[in-house]
Amino acid sequence: MTVPKGSYAAGLRRLERPKAILFDWDNTLIDSWHTIHDAQNHTMQAFGLEAWTLEQTRERVRGSMRDSYPEMFGERWQEAGEVFYARFSERHLDTLTPLPGAFELLERLAAMEIYMGVVSNKKGDYVRKEAEHLGWSSFFGRIIGAFDASRDKPAKEPVDMALTGSGIEAGNTVWFAGDADIDLHCAINANCVPILLRETGPGPHEFVVHPPVLHVNSCKTLLKVVMSL
């Protein structure tokens, strides 16, 4: 676990125990890179574009489809989206893999009565179907995906929607945990605490504009931090 500025103890002093934690979904709570990579390359090849390596997919898949596909596929971006989701639908439930400690994290946070929600740039229907398949739906007050709000992550609208009905306002007691720059950007746009949740720490030139308050290397570590506050 790392803190971008100062010591670990100093980092914890900057944190308040959360009343709510909002999570990114893919590669924050579940491992989905291989499924996304397969569907992305299937779509690229269908439109005569060069396939990506897995590492390129990890680096480039950030924004929602309605934000990223028009640049990639032009006027045919919606058609490309249909190709992607047709391929993705065939296998995403069969390959759905929770990240280590994710279930235990959600279970303990629920027992602590911490409100939880999901804010993803995957199409909302798919995220909700995956949560239901895992038996996790009851952990979350709201599961928000792409196209559910008027704008997608990193805009603040999906965060506002995820908190709707919770009675909790964005601020120092609402954390946003995710694995990518777009999650931290979204957290800051929505006035939430940005938490980087992934195995590797920030690179030397990563997150310069939207730095995390804290990096935790696993779901288990995140739980330890929350329980220590």
N, C-alpha and C positions, 0 to 999 in steps of 0.2 A: 504494500500500500504506500502511496506517495502523496505528498501535498505539494502543489506547485511552488508555494512560497512559504519559507519558514519550516519549522519542525513539525513532526506528526502531532505533538501535543498542542502546538500553536494552531494547527489546522482544526483540531477538534474544538478548540475554544471558539473558533469562528462559526461553528455549527450549533444549531439548536436541534433538540430531538424533534424529528418530523411528525407533523400531524397527518401528512399525506406523502406518498411516494408515487410518482408517475414513472412508468417504465417504457422505454423502447421495447420492441418485441424481438425482432430478428437479431440473433447474435448478441443479445443482451440477456434474454431468458431462454431462448431456444437456439439451437445450431441449425441454420438453414442455408448456409452458403452453397453447398453442393446442389441443392434443389434450385436455388435462384440462378446459379451459374449455368445449369443445364437449360433452364427455360430461356435465359437471356441469350445464350449462344444459338439455341434453336431459332429464336426470333431474328437474330442478326443474320444467320445464314439464309433464312427464308426471304430476307430482303436484300440479299447479295452483298452483305457486309462481312468483314473479316471477323472471325471468332476471337473472343478474348481469352486470355489465360485466367486461371482461378485468381491469381494475384491481382490482375487487372480488374476483375469483377469486384474483388474486395475493396479496391481503391476507388472505383468509379460509381458503384451503386450507392447512392446517398439520397438524392431527392425523390419525390414521388413521381409516378408515371406522368401525370399531367404537367409536371414541371420539367422533367428531363426528356421525355420522348419526343416532343415537338422539335427539339434541337437535333435529335438523333435521326428521326424519320420524317421530318417535315410534315406536309399535309396528310401523310398516311399514318400519323402517329397513333390514331385510335385503332386503325386496322392492325398495326403492330402490337398494340396492347391486347387485342383480342387473341392474337397468335400466342403471345407470352402467357396469358392466363389460361388458355386452352391446354398448353403444355404443362403449366404449373399445376393445374387442377388434377391432372392425371396421377400425380405422385406426391403432392405435398404432405398429405396425411400419412402416407406409408413411410416417409422418410423423416417425420417429425421427431426431433430428439431434444429433450430438455437439457440445458446446460447443467453441469454438476452443481448441486446445492440449490437449484432454482425452486424446486417444490418446497424444500425445507424453509427457505427464505420467505416465500409467500405464506406458508402455513404459520410461521412464527409471527410475522408482521400482522396477520389477521388476528391471531390470538392477543396481540398487543393493542388491537383496535386502531391500527394505523390504516387510514384510507388508502386504497391503491387503485390506480387506473393504468391504462395502456394508451400510449400515443405513438402510432406507427405510420410509416409511409407505405406500408403494404395496404392493399385495398381492404377496407374494413370488414367486409363479409368474410374474407379469408382468415383474418386474424381471429374473428369471433368463432369461426368454425374450428380453427386449430385449438383455441382455448377450451372450447366445449369438448373436443376430442380428448384432450389431456385431463379433463375433469377440473379445470382451473377457473371456469367462468365465475364461480361464486366468490372468488378472491377479489374480484374487481368491481368497483362501482360503475365504471364506464370503460368500454374498450373502443377507442377511436382510431380509425384508419384513414387512408387516403380517400378523398371524395366525401367523407362524412361531414366535414366542416367546410366553410366557404373557401378557405385556403388550407394548404397542407403545411406540415413541418418544413422549414423552421418558423413559419408564422405562428402567432400566439393563439389563433382561433381554436385549433384542436386541443390545446391545453385548457382553454376556457371551457370547452365542451366537456372535457374529461372531468373537470371539477364541478360541473353543474349538478346541483342536488346534494352535494356533500356538505354544504355549509362552511366550507373551507375556502379562504381566499389565497391567491398566490402571494408568496412572500417568503420570509426566512424559514418557515416551517413546512414548506412544500419543496421536496426534492424532485429533480428529474434525473433519472439514471439511464445512461445509454452508452453505446460503444463508439460513436462516431461524432465528427465535428458538427454535423447538422443537429444532433441531439443537444449539445452544449449551446449552440446558437439559439435553438428553440427555447431552452431553459432561460437564457438571459433575456430573450425577447419577451417571455411571459412572466418575468420577475420571479423565477424559481431558482433554487440552488442547483447548479450544474455538477453532477457527479459522473465521472468517467468510470464505467464498469466494463472492464475487459482485462484479459491476462497481461497484455503488454502496457507499459506506462507510456506517457506522452513522449514523442520524439522531440529532438532539439528544436525543430521549427514547426511543430504541430500546435494547434490551438492558441496561436499568438493573439488572435483577435478575440476569441471566446474561450478563455481558459477554464478548466474545471476547478472547483474549490477543492476537490479531493479525488484521487484515483484509488479505486479498490480493484484488486486483481481477480475477484471471484464473488459469487453470490454469498458464499460463506463469510467472506471478509466484510461485505456490506452489512450483513446481519450483526457481526461482532461490533462494528462501528455504531450502529443504531442502539444496540443494547448497552454500549458503554456510556451513552449520553444521559 
